[in-house]
Amino acid sequence: MSVLIFAELDEGKIKKSAQEAIFYGAKVAQMLGTSATAIVIGQASDDELASAGRFGATIVLHASDAKLAEPNGMAYATVVAQAAQQEGSKIIVLAKSSLGDAMTARLAGKLKAGLAANVVELPDLSNGFRVKSSIYTGKAFAYNDLKANVKILAIKKNTITPEETDASAEVKPFSPALNDGDFAISIKSTDKSSGDILLPEADLVVSAGRGLKGPENWGIVEDLAKALHAATACSKPVSDLDWRPHSEHVGQTGLKISPNLYIACGISGAIQHLAGVNSSKVIVVINKDPDAPFFKSADYGIVGDVFDILPRLTKAVQAL
Ligand SMILES: Cc1cc2nc3c(=O)[nH]c(=O)nc-3n(C[C@H](O)[C@H](O)[C@H](O)COP(=O)(O)OP(=O)(O)OC[C@H]3O[C@@H](n4cnc5c(N)ncnc54)[C@H](O)[C@@H]3O)c2cc1C
């Protein structure tokens, strides 16, 4: 009865959030005196698959059927459910993500499992199985007692820091039984966000709002992002105005991110914006209005003009 972890791929690589999930699953396995098995779906090299061992998985089941090349939540839920049944796994761990969200409820239905989403800590096993999760877009925590025999834990990104070893996992092929019903929804095309550092996975984010005045001024935001190796993000009006692509929009109606550092430049800090970023570990706000609401949520604030501050900040980072 191993703990099963679904490890999501991005272009053949195990995503950072999946490494966190593997590490989390391996820790839970340790607490329960069992081992951790990862299930990986899609094309990846043997070396990449074996690298799940660095985060604590002893075995990797690899489902490489060509039909599974596109990340399809319905079909992927079937594959993970079958892997859980084969392994007799009563605990299934995965990272909370768009794909994870499309899978978890289906998986819970298939396995008649209890589900906790946005989990931020290891379970407390002192009196049953209790997990802490982040709710109300990071404003509160819930403690969930999972009483079902099978339990699914969707881990919030960037809340667990994996420790790596030089271990490598044993890779075994996994051939699920799929039928047409698993592909009732199919993906026709995928519009991926561009850039070296993908926003949902980024540790550092430089974000800007209407205070930048226009798309022609984004060079100073990109310069700082480049110097820091950060991703760029923006407020909703900025993407509505087509100053930046919609894939950069963070907030209640956009991406929810939790990087280690979020630098907000010329963003007022409306509640709908905060809903997407307030679980960032450190928030730095740059705004020329000392009464801008964002300062209330900031760890560090700079009252000043972004057109003055950003180039100086970039220079300072480059000098470091
Ligand atoms: C249902 C609903 C959902 C929404 N969802 C989202 C969402 O997901 N994400 C989101 O972002 N918004 C969302 N909004 C919009 C949100 O309410 C705000 O209107 C929006 O976040 C404001 O964007 P902004 O801060 O870029 O612009 P503004 O509110 O115009 O703020 C610009 C800021 O820049 C500062 N500034 C101006 N010039 C400079 C300068 N030279 N140097 C430094 N600072 C300067 C100003 O002092 C000001 O604080 C939503 C709204 C609704 C009603």
The ligand as a Gaussian input file, in Angstrom:
#p B3LYP/6-31G(d) Opt

LIG

0 1
 C      -15.618000      40.965000     -10.595000
 C      -14.271000      41.625000     -10.695000
 C      -13.162000      40.816000     -10.884000
 C      -11.891000      41.402000     -10.981000
 N      -10.790000      40.582000     -11.134000
 C       -9.571000      41.162000     -11.143000
 C       -8.395000      40.354000     -11.226000
 O       -8.460000      39.118000     -11.326000
 N       -7.188000      40.971000     -11.231000
 C       -7.052000      42.333000     -11.134000
 O       -5.911000      42.820000     -11.144000
 N       -8.155000      43.115000     -11.065000
 C       -9.389000      42.574000     -11.082000
 N      -10.477000      43.385000     -11.033000
 C      -10.274000      44.840000     -11.155000
 C       -9.875000      45.476000      -9.831000
 O      -11.025000      45.805000      -9.090000
 C       -9.072000      46.767000     -10.077000
 O       -9.848000      47.631000     -10.873000
 C       -7.747000      46.530000     -10.783000
 O       -7.009000      45.542000     -10.086000
 C       -6.952000      47.817000     -10.823000
 O       -5.815000      47.640000     -11.615000
 P       -4.548000      48.561000     -11.413000
 O       -4.148000      48.538000      -9.991000
 O       -3.564000      48.171000     -12.452000
 O       -5.083000      50.000000     -11.839000
 P       -5.493000      51.268000     -10.967000
 O       -6.554000      50.933000      -9.992000
 O       -5.768000      52.344000     -11.950000
 O       -4.194000      51.616000     -10.125000
 C       -3.020000      52.123000     -10.666000
 C       -2.071000      52.401000      -9.520000
 O       -0.861000      52.864000     -10.036000
 C       -0.369000      53.918000      -9.206000
 N        0.472000      54.756000     -10.066000
 C        0.118000      55.553000     -11.095000
 N        1.199000      56.109000     -11.672000
 C        2.263000      55.642000     -10.997000
 C        3.660000      55.849000     -11.105000
 N        4.160000      56.625000     -12.074000
 N        4.479000      55.235000     -10.213000
 C        3.978000      54.443000      -9.234000
 N        2.663000      54.208000      -9.086000
 C        1.822000      54.792000      -9.956000
 C       -1.610000      54.623000      -8.719000
 O       -1.331000      55.331000      -7.507000
 C       -2.559000      53.466000      -8.534000
 O       -2.485000      52.955000      -7.206000
 C      -11.757000      42.824000     -10.934000
 C      -12.888000      43.610000     -10.747000
 C      -14.128000      43.026000     -10.634000
 C      -15.329000      43.903000     -10.424000

